[in-house]
Every structure is written in C-alpha cells, then in structure tokens.
C-alpha cells in the first residue's frame, strides 16, 4: 500500500502533462509565434493567383501568395501588407507601420512599378508600328540604373530602423519571357522579349546590391523560373489573362514551386550583420491614399490612335487584323 501511495504523485503529474498537451493553444501561446511582415507590390500580394482576400482594400492579397504559404509552413504570425501597384513611396507611407522592434522576419518586393514596368509591357505588347518598345525599355533601364538605388537605400534604412532585430529578405522578379509569344492579342518580338528579360536582370542586380548593402538577404528568382516563363510548357507566369490584371504575374505554381522554395529557407535564423547604408534624407511621402500606378493594358488596335499609326506606316489595318486575329 505504501508503494502504491508513493507512486500517486508521479501518476497524477503524468496525467496532467498529457491533458495539457491535448488542450488547444492559449492566446499567450499564439502570441509567442514569431511575427512575419510581408511588404511590397503585386508580386508579393499574389496578383495572378486568381483568388483574393476580402479585406476591404484593392490590394489583391492572396492566400496562395508566397508570404501566406511561408507563414503557414513556418508557423509564423503574418502581417500581410503587400499591395498591388505599390511603389517605394507607397510602401514607405502605407506599409511600414506594420513593423515593430519585435518583428522577427520581413519580406520586401518593390521597384518594378517605380520603373513603370507595366506601362513598358503595354507598349511592347503592341505591334511595332504602334508602340516604341525600344524607347520604353530604354527609359525603364535608365531609371533603374540612375535613380532606383537611392530610393531603395532610403527605404531599406527605414525598414532596419523600425525593425532592428528582423531578418529581412528582399525578393526579386523573375524573367517573364522565353523568346516566343504564343498569346493571341500580343505582339512581343523575340528581340523585345530579350530586352525585357535583360531589364528584369538589371532590376534584380540593383535590388540585390542594395539589399546586401543594408545587410539583407536577397532571393533572386531568375534561375528558379528558367523553363517556366510565359509560353513554356509549364508556365509559372501568366501570359495575357482575363482579367487583364492577372497578366504577367506569377500564378499559383509560380508562388508555390518558384518563390516559396527560395524565400522559406531565408526566413530563418538571426538577421545578417552588416552596416546599413544611410543616404541623405528625402522628404517624407504624403500619407498614401491609394496606389495609382498604371496597370498592364491589352493592346487595342481599333482605336483612332491605332488607325493613325497604321496609316502613317502605310499599313492597311483591316487586312493586317485579318492576318492577325
């Protein structure tokens, strides 16, 4: 009897431990999850995946986007602030408020809208006689080369100031094209596709350099998306889509199989240790009232502008449209 009595406290302790393990997580346990803040533009919000959260915004945030997938896979508490159309100034004015000194992880994808990439795609998607693709690409490259780095440095310094303990991952942009345009309704030549891919490479080079200078990690999707561009057998990037806003963005496979495997391993561990570049201060942007960048637009060859351009180049527009339905 004495031996049984002496074992009772041990048995009670074991039973209590089992019961506690079976209980649902308490609010305190949930709050202990590392906080992950996802910042950026449509490539981070998930435009292209086809289903978006009803969160009272026009940001088109998707549960199929890599931030949501990574948060679920890693057990992090996600503050999803990425928004379709965002520029550096929009991220600064409307998204950085989600950062805290306690924030552990941050992803950031922004820069393409600052360079006006959607407008460049719209221009290059038209026939040669209607849009000056070479000029549009040259303008975007000039901006990326001469102006973008300073904006990024200012933004990255502010991210580090607000979240000094966070591991920050800057996510680049995939190449969109593979050299062949299989979409009815667009007219990208092989040379134009090479120019556009080269501009994506230049953008990634500037993003990567600025990220490393700030002590951030950089996820470059270029290699991961090779063989999965628009018109490849297994597309991870949408071609011309309906609705048109879905066009030229990573689809669900692009986020799950392309971006997530790049980003997830980087969202672990302590922040990298490096000096933060602090450029000269710029005026603080006004409080964001919305994102106002121009989206990609499907070429319309029935407009008066198209008719004038065709006449200017000696093209019979009716016959041209009949040959290119």
N, C-alpha and C positions, 0 to 999 in steps of 0.2 A: 504493500500500500504506500509505503514511504517513497519507493522508487517511482511509482506512477504519479504521485503528487509532485515530486520534484521535476517531472517532465512536463507538467501542465503549462508553466510559463513559456517554455520553448514552443510547445504546440500552438498556444494562443498567438505568440508572436509570428509564427509562420503563417497561420491562417489570416491574420490581419494584413501581412505583407501581400499575400495573394489577392485579397479583396481590394486592396489599394491599387494594385496593378491593373485590376479589371475595371476600375472606375474611369469614367471619361475625364479627359484633361480639364483641369480647372482654368479659370481665366488667367490666373497667375502663370500657369504653365504655358498657355498660349502666348502670353505677353513676352515670355522668355525667348521666343523664336527670334533669330536674327532678322533685322529689318533690311529689306532689299528695295531700293528705289530705282525704278526704270524711267529714264528720261529720253527725250528725243522726238523724232519725227515719225512719219508713216511707216518707215521700215522697222521701227521698234514697236509702234502701236499695233501693227498687224494688218494694215490695209493689204488686201489681196487674198486674205483667208476666207472671206465670204460671210462671216458672222461676227457681229459686234455687240458689245455690252450696251445695254440701255442705261447709260449713266448720266443722262441729261446734257451731254455735250455732243459736239460734232467731231470728236477726236478719233472715232472708229477704233476703239481699243478692243482687241480680240483675245479670248481665252485660248486661242490656238497660236498666239504670237510667242516668240521665244521667251520674253520675260515671264509670262504666265506659266509656260512649260517648265522653265528653270526653277521658278519659285516652288512649284508643286514637287518637282523631282528632288529638290534640296531641303524642303521643309522650311522655307523662309517665309516671312510675312511680307507680302508685296504691297508697295505703294506705287501704283501704276499711273504715271503722269505723262507718258509719251503721247503725242497728239499729232494727227495727220496734218501736214502742211507746216510743221514747226520749223522755225529758223533759230539761229543762235540767240537772237534778241527775244524771241518768244520763250525759249527755254529759260533764259535768264529771268524774264519778267513773270512768267506764269507757272513754271515747274520747279524751280529751285526751292520754293517754300516747303517742299516735302522733305528736304534734307534736315537732319539733326546731328548734333555732336555724337549721338549714339548710333547713327546709321552705320551698318556694317558693310553693305555692298551696294554698288551703284553701277548701272549700265547706261551708256550715253551714245546715241547715234544721231548726229546732226551735221549739217554742212551742205548736203545736196540741194536743199531749197534755197540756201543763200546764193548758190551758184546758178539758180534758175534752171535746174536740170529738166524739170517737167516741160518748161517752155522750149528748151532745146530739143527735146524729144518730139514735141509737137511740130516744130519746124522741120526736123529731119524726116519725119514720117510722111511728109507731103512729097509729091513728085518734084524732080529737080527744077522744073520751070516755075514752080510756085513758091518754094521756100529756099532760102540761102543757108543750107546746113553748115557749110564751112565757116561762114561768118558767125553763126550762132555758137558753134563749138569753140571757135577761137575766143569769143567773148567769155564763155564759161571758164575756159582754161586760164585766161588772163586773170579773172577774178580769183580763182583757186590759187594760182601762182603768186599773185601780188597782194591780195587782201585778206584771204581767209585765215591765214595762220595767226594774225594778230587778234582776230575775233575769238579764235579757239583758245589762245593763251589766256585771254581775259576771262573767258567762261570757265576754263579748267581751274584757274586760280580761285575763282569764286566757289566752285564745287569743293575744292580742297579746304577752303576757309570754313565752309558750312558743315562739312563732314570730314573732320580731320583724321578720323580713325578708319574711314571706309576704304575698302579695296574697290577701286574704280576701273571699269573695263570700258574702253571706247570701242565701239563696233563699227566696222567699215561697211562698204557697199559692194555687192557682187557685180561682176560683169553681166550685162543683160543679154548680149547677143553672141551668136556662134558663127556668123558670116552669111546666113541665109535667112531671108524674110519669107515666111510661109503664110503670113496673115493677109487675107483679103482686106483691103481697106487701108493698108500702109505701104509705103514705098521706100523702105530703107535699102540703100545700095550696100554692097559688101564694103566699099571704102568708107561709107558713112558709119557702118557698124564698127569698123576698126577704130575710127576716130572717137566714137562714143565710148568704146571699151577703154581706149587709151586715156580718155578724160576721167573715167572711173578709177583707173590706175593712179593717175596724178592726184586725184582727191584722196585716195587711200594713203598715198605717200605722205601727203601733208597732215592727214589725220594721225597717222602713226607717229610721225616725228613730233608733233605737238603733244600727243599722249605720252610718249616716252620722256619728253622734256619735263612733263608735270609729274612723273613718277607713276603714271597709269599704265595698265596693261592694254594691249591693242589686239583685237580679234579681226583678222583680215580674211574675208570670205572668198577671195579670188580663187584659190586652189580648190576649196571645197565645192564650189559651184561649177567647176570645169566639167563639161558634159551634161550640164543641167540648165543651160540657158534657154531663152525663148527659141522655139522650134527644134530643140533637141528632143530625142526620143522620150526621155524622162524629164519633163520641164519642172524646174523648181521656181521658175519666174514666169508669171503670166505674160502672154503677149497681149494683143488688142483684146480687151474683155468687155463684157457688159455686166454691170455698169462700167463705164469707161474708167472711173476712178480706180478700179481694180487693176488696170493695165500696168505692166512693167514694175510690178512689186512681187516679192516672194510669196508663193502660195503656201498652203498648209505643209506640203512636203518640204518646201524651202526652209520654213521655220523649224520643223521637227527634225529633219535629216541634215539640213545645211547649217543653220545658225545655232541651234541648240547645242550640238556637239562641240562647236567652237567656244561658245560662251560658258557653258556649265563648268568645265574644269577650271576656268579662270575666276569663278565666283566662290573661291575657297581660299582660306589662308589669310594672313595678315597683309595689309597694304604694302605695296612696294615702297622702298625708302629712296627718295631722290629729291633734289632741290626743286621747288616749284618755281617756274618762271613767272615773274610778276611784271607784266608790261605796264606802260604808262596807263593811268586810269582813264577810262572813257566815260562819257555821260551815261548815267543810268537810264535804261529804256523806260518809256512810259508803261504804265500798267497795261498788260495785254488785254485787248477787248475781243480778241479772236484771231484766228490765223487767216491771213489774206494772200497767200501765195497762189499763183496761177496753177491750176491742175493740168494734167495732160488732156488734150482735146483731140478727138478723132478728126482726121482731115475731112473737110467738106469741099468737094470740087464743084458744087452747084452755086456757089456764092458769086456775086458780081466781081469780087476781087479775083477769084479763080478764072472767071471768064476774061477779065482784062489781061491777066498774066498769060493765059493761053494765046490770046490774040497777039500780045507783044512778042511772043516767041514763034508765031506762025503756026500754032497748033490748032487743029480742028478739034475742039473739046468734045463734041458729040461722038466723033469717030474714036477719039482717044479713050473715052469712057466705055465705048462698046468693046474695045480690045482689052480693057482693064476693068471688068465688072466688079 
